[in-house]
Amino acid sequence: MDLINEVVASARAGRAVARRSRYAGAWATRFPAVNGSGLHVIRQGSLWLIPRESEPVFLRAGDAVFVPHGPPHGFSHVPAPFPTLSETGTWVPGGDPFEVEFVSCCYHLDRGRVHESLAGLPEVITLTVDGRRHPQLPVLADLLGAHADGAGPGDDIGLAAVVDLLLVHLLRAWRGLRDEETWRRTPDPQIARVLEVVRDEPYRTWTVRELSDLARMSRAAFTRRFTAVVHESPGAYLTRRRLEQGAHLLRHTELPLAAVAEHVGYATEFSFSAAFRRHYGIAPGRFRHRDRASGGAG
């Protein structure tokens, strides 16, 4: 998988949800921290994004906000420090006049972690939905708004598909503005090289010893440095990678469970199932059935 496919496949382990927000007059709203990734698209008017750790950002219709790893943040009609932000104003229902509209969506990861490439990005990213350079983005933003209302048949399936596509095209737009190595960069070149090799051979059953040899470090030194950089031990990282690959195979192939287990490095179907249940909170067979029934919502 290329990097964007890998990131979106990881996010799709969660549930896609969306909502439309409309306000008039003086207002503010806060979004709590979530285990997942979020997107906002400004559809009408102008507003201020209020990040937790940085200065407010002015946004207008056509701008998008990407929250790669789910920190708390908010929006307001005026700039304000995040700690002072509180829910004010009244959300305007459909049919009533409004000045500001934005659509928000999120992948909630009930289990697991956001992809390490997303974890390395800034807490909040803003970019303009440029219809000339990226003509798909305005169309997808319109579709997201339609499905966020959740009033039509098939909206659950449609929402998941639109969120997937919107994330793909926003990540493409972001990558076009930044050197791709920005995604892959870590503070430590040796660890970055190890992560790159693992990404290039995702189905190889790597061991911590092999990774420490790649880094040309002792196992103990490698484990300390890897954990400091990735915020996850090498063993936990390898387990998560295998289970994410297993989830990908469950979604996109008809391989029997035993074959999936073998493909991602588990000796038995039972050991894979037990690890999968610990990580995702659901048995692999139920995960496959739920994903197919929801049209890929994950």
Buried (B, 14 or more C-beta within 10 A) or exposed (E): EEBBEBBBBBBBBBBBBBEBBBBBEEBBBBBEEBBBBBBBBBBBBEBBBBBBEEEBBEBEBBBBBBBBBBBBBBBBBEEBEBEEBEEEBEBBEEEEEBBBBBBBBBBBBEBBBBBBBBEBBBBBBBBBBBEEEBEBBBBBBBBBBBBBBBEEEEBBBBBBBBBBBBBBBBBEBBBEEEEEEBBBEBEBEBBBBBBEBBBEEBEEEBBBEBBBBBBEBEBEEBBEBBBEBBEBBBBBBBBBBBBBBBBBBBBEEEBEBEEBBBBBBBEEBEEBBEBBBEBBEBBBEEBBEEBEEBBBBB
